[in-house]
């Protein structure tokens, strides 16, 4: 599968026909060795959209640079006429969506072809990606051992890594775009909160939820971002790293890190320095403060998830849900109204403190402290699942709490050919800044 940028050029030049491309993708999906990737495939809609794209492209009147480009949507986005299941069986009896989610509608208005709804962790509540209802997508980097695809946008990472689709649109509340990007070896862009409209997206935390693409390159993510926001072409350009400060945290984010992850991170950091980036190390005291706050008071994600799912986890639906998800949601049972307000107030204080600490700098750290792990031990032992899940989410979750935007870029592999990943993060609203640096530094980070 070509990249988004390559497909865009070939479709507009006539080297690829939109309908033939869509038909080939649908055939590849039907013949795929992993049938857990899609919750549903929109065959009729995809072919109709591809035929419309073909007519426009032949008339040299494309709706956008992505007219005819196939796209997958995480199963949290409303698709007109389809029940949004959030990869759960308890929502299957809900009425179909009356209209597309606002971002899906933006994609359609740009001529993007919606191929299907992608599998995920039930209700998006885990960084591992297990799903007992629809199956757990297989990480394609290890065909012998079933390893984690990352979560919660599990299939969004897998479908790009397997080259079935050039781009998938996921959600990120505590790492759900960046972790699948890390584990599968693709690029994942977590936007700032409010960057994209959330209308028609099944929520997990209305405070923390964000959206973004997973693709093969940073350039792909930049193009998709521009088109989904209604721009004729990307305004973001490659930015010189000369003089740009990259802050590496001295605490928390490297605890328990695997040797290959650390080695690949340090190698990438040296290449960034050679390219002109200024590397500094700083202690982030707010990291410990966040972890202590969550331990003593709870977290906003847990409270909002419990508010949304209280009737389900405390009623008959609970027995039909992933018990790991049920247990995680119920962890917020102990939070009081005072706790919740205190967490929200303290969060704003910690964001302000962190913004003052980093200023215009970009925070650099490993996306995850380890590579994708075998899932068998996690399925067999819930306590082991909770331990590994917490560690998997740790680095990315801190960024969500601090309202950062983030860009995960592959940084190499370990001795078993499993991908490692490098995370660039910045203050809320500095999306163009990290994407511009990502365009320049992607080659250096990949090594």
N, C-alpha and C positions, 0 to 999 in steps of 0.2 A: 504493500500500500504506500503510495506517495504521501508526502507531507501535505498539509493543508495548502501551503503556498504553492507547491508544485501542481496540485490538483486544480487550484484556482487558475493558474496560467494555462494548463492544458485544456480545461473546459472552455475558457474564453477564446483560445486559439483554434478550437475544433479538433484538437488531437485526441480528445476523449469525448464521447457522447454521454450526456447525463443519464439517459435511460439505461444504456449499456452498462455504465458504471454501477448504477443502483441494482440492476439485475444480477450483476456479478457479485456484489456484496451480499445480496439476499441469498444467493446460491452458496456462497462461502459460509454464511452463518448457518444455513441448513445442514451443511456438510461438516461443520466444525466439530472437533473432538471434545469440546467443552460446551455442553448444552445448558450450563447454568449461568451463562453470561447475560442473557436477555430474559427478563420477566415476560415480555411480549415483544413481537416484531410487528411493525406497522406496514405490512406489505402493500395494502391497497393505497394507503396515504402516501407512502414513499414513492410508489410508481406514479401516482397522480402528480405529486410535486416534481418528480424528475421529468415527466413529460412536459409540464409547464415550463420548467427550466430549459429544456431542450428547445422549445419554441422561441423563448426569449433570446437564448444564446445564438441560435441560428439567425435571428433577426438583428443580432448585435445590439440588443437592448437589455442587458442583464440588470437585475435589480440591485446587485452589489458585487463586490469582488468574490463573494462566496456563493453566488448563484449556482445551484446544482451540487454543492459540496455536501456529502452525507454526514450526518451528525447523530450521536446517541445522547439520550437524556436520562439522567438518574431517575429512578422511580419515585421521585418526590415532586416532580413537575406535572402539573395538570396537563393532560392531552385531551382535547375536545372529543367527547363520546366514549372515553375510557375511564374506568375506575382507577384512581391513584391509590395503589395498595401500600406504598412505603415498604415494599417487600415483606408484608405481613399478611397472614390469612384472615385476620379479624376485620379487615377493612373491605374484603371482597364483595360484601353485600351493600356497600355504600352506593349511592347513585353515581352515574358517570359524570365526569366534569362537563359543565355546560360550555366551557370555552378553554382555550389554551392558557397556560400560565403566561404572564406578560412577557417573560424573556423568550419563551417558546414562540409566542406570536411575533416577537422581534426577529427571531431566526427565520420564521416563515416569510415575513415581509421582505427579508433579505434574500429569499430564494433558497435557503438552506433546506436540505432534504432530511426530514425526521425519520430515522430508520427504526428506532425502537426504544423501549424503556429498559434501563440497565439495572441489573441486580445490585443489592447493597445489604448492609447490615439492617436487620429489622428496626424500623423507626430511626435509623441513622445513629444508633447509640452504642458504638464500639469502634475502636481503632484497628481491630483485627480483621473484620470482614466475614465472620462466620454467619451462615444462615441455614437453620435446620429445615426451613420450609421449601425453599427453592434451590437449595444446594449452595455450596461455597465455591465460587469461581477459583480455578486453579491458577496459581502464579506460573506464567509460561516460562520463567527462567530456570525451572527445575522440573523436568518431565518424569523424574523417578520418584521424588518425594512430594506429596501434596503440601505446599507451603502457603502461608497466608498471602492473600492478595492485598492486604491492607484494608482499612475501613475508614469511614463507612462507605465511601464511593468505590467499593471493591471492583465491580465489573467495569467501572469507568476507567480504571487504570489498566485492567487486563485487556479490554477491547482495543486500546491503543497499542499496548505492548505486543499483542498478537497481530497487529496490523490489519485487523478486521475493519476498523474505522480510523479515519485520520484525527478525529477529535470527539471528545465526550464532555458533556457539561455536568459538573458535580456540585456538591454543596460542602461547606466546611464550617464546623462549629467548634471543633477542638483539634482538628488536623485531618479532616475527612477527605480533602483533596490532596494535601501534601504527603500524607502517609502512603496512600496507594501509588502516588507518583514515585515515592522513595522505593517502595518494595518492588515495583514493577519495572523501574528504570526508565521512566518517562518524565516529562516536564509537567508541573502542576502549579497553576497560579491561583492563589487565594486572594480575592479582592478585599478591599476595605469594606466594612459594613456600610450599606447604603449605596455602594457603587453600582449595583444592579438592583432592579425592582424585585421584591420578594412576593408580589401578588401571584397567587396560584401555586405557591411552593409549600408543600406540607412541612410545617415547622418542627424544630426540635427545641431551639431556644431563640425566641424572637429578639433577644438582646445580642446574641453572639452569631447567629446564622449569617453566612456569606455564601456567595456563588463564585464559580470560575471554571475555566476550561482545563482539561488534561490533553496534552498533545505531544507530538514527537520533538518539537523545538520551541524555543522561546519566541521565535519569529511567528510561528503558528499561533501561539497564544495572543500575541500582540495583534495579529490580523483579526482573529476571532473576536477579541475584546472590542476592537474598533467597529466591526460590522454590527455586533449585537447592540452597540450603543448608538447606531444610526449614522456613523461616520462614513464618508465616501472612501476614505483611505486612512491608514494609521497616521496619527500625528506624532507618535512616539518614535524617536530615532535612537540609534546607538549612541551611548554616552561614554565619553572618555573616562577611564578609571583614574587618570592621573590627578592626584590630589584628593581623590575621594577617600574618606575615612571609613574603614571597615572595623567594627568593634566585635571582638571575640569575647564572650562571657567567660570569666574565670571560675564560675561556680555553677553547680547544678547540672548544666546541659551536657557535661562530659562525664558525669558519674556513671559508672558501669558500662562505659562505651566499649564496643568490640574493637579489637586491634586494627582490623582492616578498615573499619569506618573512620577511626582516628587517623590512620596513615593516609588514606585517600583525602580526608579533609585537609590535613597539613600540607600535602602535596599541592592541592588546589590553591590553598592559601599562599604558598610560595609563588605560584604562577601569577596569581592576582597581584602580589607585591612586585613581581618582575614587570608586570604590565603597567605599573605606576600607582597602584592602590596603596594607601597608607594603612598598615595593620597595627591596631592597638588592642591591648587586653584590658578589660575592666571587670571589676566585681559588680554584680547587679544585686544589691541587698533586697530589692523588691521581689526577687524570685523566692527567697526563703519566706518573705512576708506573705506572698500569695499562697504558697503551700501550707503555711501555718494557718492562714485565714480559712482555707478550704477544710483543713483538718478540724478546726475548732468551731467554725460557724456553718460550713457547707459551701456550696457554690451556686452561682446563678443558673448555670446549665441544669444542674440537678433539680433545683426548685421549679424551673419553668417546664422541664420534662415531666415532673410529677403533676404539676398543675394541668398539663395537657392530657396526661394518661391516667390520672388517678382512678377514674371509674373502671378503666380496663384492668389495671394491675390489682385492684381490690375487688374485682368482680369475676364473673364466670369466664370472661375473655382471657384472664391470666393463664389458665391452663393451656390455652392454644397459642401462647406466645413463647418466644425463646426465653427460657428461664434465666439466662445470663442477663438479658435485657430487663426482665422484670426485677431482678435483684438490684441492678444498678439504679433503676428508676426509684425503687423503694428506699434506697440509701438516703434520699432527701426527706424521709418521713420525720426525722428528728429536728429539721429546721423550723424555727419559729418565724413569725412575722418580723420580730426584732432582728433575728439573724439575717434574714433576707435583705432588709433595709440596710443593715450594717455592712453586708457584703457589697451592695451597690455603692454605698458612700465611700467605703474603703477602696473599692476598685477605681473610682474616679481620682482619688488621691494618689494611688499607685501609678496610674497612667500618667498623671501630671509629673510625678517624680521621675518616672522613666523617660518621658519626653525631654525633661530638662537634662537628664544624664546623657542621652544619645544625640540630641539635636538633629543635625542633618546627616548624621552617620547612618550607615547600613549595618545591621547586626548580622553577623555570619556565624553559623553553627551547623552541625550535622542535622539533617531533617529528622532522622530517627537514630537512636544510639546503637541500633543493631539492624541487621538485614532481616528479610522475611524469614520467619521461623516455621518449622513443621507444625501443622495444625493438630495432629493426632493427640499430643499431650495436653493441648488446650481444650479439646473436646472431651477428654477423659477426666479432667480435674478442674472444677470450677475455680478453686482457689488459685491454681496456677494460671488459669485464664485471667483472673483479675490482676494478678501480679504483673504478668507480661503486658496486659492491656494498659495498665497505668504507666509502665515504663515506655511503651510505644508512643503514647500520647503526650508524654511529659514536655518535650521541647516545643512541639506545635501548640499544645494547650496554653502554655505561658504566653505565646504570641496572641492567641485569641483573647485571653484575659486582658492583655495590655492594648487590645484593639489595633494590632499591627496588620499590615498587608504582608504577603509572603510569596516567594517564588522558589520552588524546589527544582533543582537541576541535577541530573545524574552526575556522579563524581567518580565512577569507576566500578569495580567489582571486587568481591573477596575471593578467597581461594576456591570457592565452589561456584564461581561465576554468578553469584547473587549481587544485584546492584546495591550501591551505596548512593547517598544523596547529600547535596549541599544546599542549605537554606539561606536565602537572602531575605531579610525582613526590615521593615521601616515603619515609621509612625503612620498612623491613620491618614489616608489621603495622599500618601506619597507613592501611589501605585505606578505612575508614569516614571518615577525616579528609579524604582527597582527594576522595572521592565526594561528601561533604557540601559541600565548597567548590565542586566541579564543578556541583552542582545549582544553586547560587546564581550562579555566575560564567559559566555556559554562554552566556547571552545577551550578556554583556559581551565574552567572547572571540570569539564569532561576529561581533560588530559590527553 
